[in-house]
Amino acid sequence: MSSAGPAEYLSVLDAIDPPIDRSILDRDDLLIGRDGKLSVFYAPFDAINTEAKVVLLGLTPGWQQMEIAINAYCSARGAGRSDKRSQEAAKDLASFAGMRKRIATWLDLIGLQHRLGLDSAAQLFEAHSLLHTTSLIRYPTFVGDEHANYGGHSPKPEASTLLRQLISDVLSPELASVQNAMIVPMGVAVSNSLIRLKVTNIDRCLIGFPHPSGANGHGPKQFQANRSTMTKSVENWSVS
């Protein structure tokens, strides 16, 4: 795994003229590491809201999220915004792009909005003080020479030395910094890895929440199967 830190990768992004295309995945100066068929690249997803009440935890950003985030960051920097503000802007635009309506609908059905005093969980994406978004693997992860989006299998996250290290070094302290938030792991692969790797206290996780991608045709059925258990978890949550 590369020894470069976020500041070094951001300096690379500062020299890029948006919009980017997939040729950026041929650049070694944004490569975090490789492990077999897997490759992990940097994108500006480092902003952390330590005051958040809800953490939406995906598997890893895909190409769409990476493209949006880097273009937004570069545009913000070009407009004179600071590194910090540019990273926040990038994350606000890119995190769970295309999936937010489905996420909000499911969270409303288990009553999360009521515990937060909101009309709908959709307001989480507007009231940024309440929400922190992140991923099991914070940075975009791809498979093979064609850089297909990583789906959490072949290998599983816990079976990859690189991914295990990123989860331990990046995710564990990140979740520890958002101490009292309800964590919503998106999909079976994320939930299973949280449990197997003991990343955080499972009692504050909505285990059973489906992956919200429209490509997950089993999502509605999975949600209904786990709806009752997740509703009880929300009801028992001590919102501080």
MOLINNOR-V534117 format. One record per backbone hydrogen bond with DSSP energy under -0.5 kcal/mol. NH is the residue of the N-H (numbers start at 1). CO is the residue of the C=O. E is the energy in kcal/mol with one decimal. If there is no record, write none. Layout:
BEGIN
nh,co,e
NH,CO,E
NH,CO,E
END
This chain:
BEGIN
nh,co,e
2,32,-3.8
8,5,-0.8
9,5,-1.8
10,6,-2.8
11,7,-1.6
12,8,-1.1
13,9,-2.1
14,10,-2.3
15,11,-0.5
15,12,-1.2
16,13,-2.0
18,16,-0.6
24,21,-2.1
25,22,-1.9
26,23,-1.9
27,24,-1.4
30,27,-0.8
31,28,-1.0
32,30,-0.5
32,40,-3.0
33,40,-1.5
35,38,-2.1
38,35,-2.2
39,142,-2.0
40,33,-2.7
41,140,-2.6
42,30,-3.1
45,43,-2.4
50,48,-0.9
52,49,-1.5
53,130,-2.2
54,130,-2.1
55,182,-3.1
56,54,-0.5
56,132,-2.2
57,55,-0.7
57,184,-2.6
58,56,-0.7
58,134,-2.6
61,137,-0.5
66,62,-2.4
67,63,-3.0
68,64,-2.3
69,65,-2.6
70,66,-2.6
71,67,-2.3
72,68,-2.5
73,69,-2.6
74,70,-2.7
75,71,-2.2
76,72,-2.4
77,73,-2.6
78,74,-2.3
79,75,-1.1
80,77,-1.6
81,76,-2.4
86,82,-2.5
87,83,-2.5
88,84,-2.2
89,85,-2.3
90,86,-2.2
91,87,-2.4
92,88,-2.5
93,89,-1.7
94,90,-2.3
95,91,-2.3
97,94,-2.0
99,96,-2.2
100,96,-0.7
103,99,-2.1
104,100,-2.7
105,101,-2.2
106,102,-2.2
107,103,-2.5
108,104,-2.4
109,105,-1.7
110,106,-0.9
110,107,-0.6
111,108,-1.5
112,107,-2.1
115,111,-1.2
116,112,-1.0
116,113,-0.5
117,114,-0.9
118,113,-2.9
123,120,-1.7
124,121,-1.9
125,122,-1.2
126,123,-1.3
127,123,-3.7
128,126,-1.6
130,127,-2.2
131,128,-0.6
132,54,-2.5
134,56,-2.6
136,58,-3.1
137,59,-2.5
138,136,-0.6
141,61,-0.9
142,39,-2.9
143,148,-2.6
144,37,-2.4
147,144,-1.4
148,143,-2.3
150,141,-2.0
159,156,-1.8
160,157,-1.3
161,159,-0.5
164,160,-2.7
165,161,-2.0
166,162,-2.2
167,163,-2.5
168,164,-2.3
169,165,-3.1
170,166,-2.4
171,166,-1.2
172,167,-2.2
174,170,-1.2
175,171,-2.8
176,172,-1.9
177,173,-1.3
178,174,-0.6
178,175,-0.8
179,177,-0.7
181,178,-1.0
182,53,-2.7
183,204,-3.1
184,55,-3.5
185,183,-0.7
186,57,-3.2
187,185,-1.1
187,209,-2.4
191,187,-2.2
192,188,-3.0
193,189,-1.8
194,190,-2.3
195,191,-2.0
196,192,-2.9
197,193,-2.6
198,194,-0.7
199,194,-1.3
202,200,-0.6
204,201,-1.7
205,202,-2.1
206,183,-2.7
207,205,-1.8
209,206,-1.6
216,213,-1.8
217,215,-1.5
219,216,-1.8
222,218,-2.7
223,219,-2.7
224,220,-2.3
225,221,-2.0
226,222,-1.4
227,223,-1.0
230,226,-2.3
231,227,-2.5
232,228,-2.0
233,229,-1.8
234,230,-2.1
235,231,-2.3
236,232,-2.0
237,234,-0.9
239,237,-1.2
240,238,-0.5
END
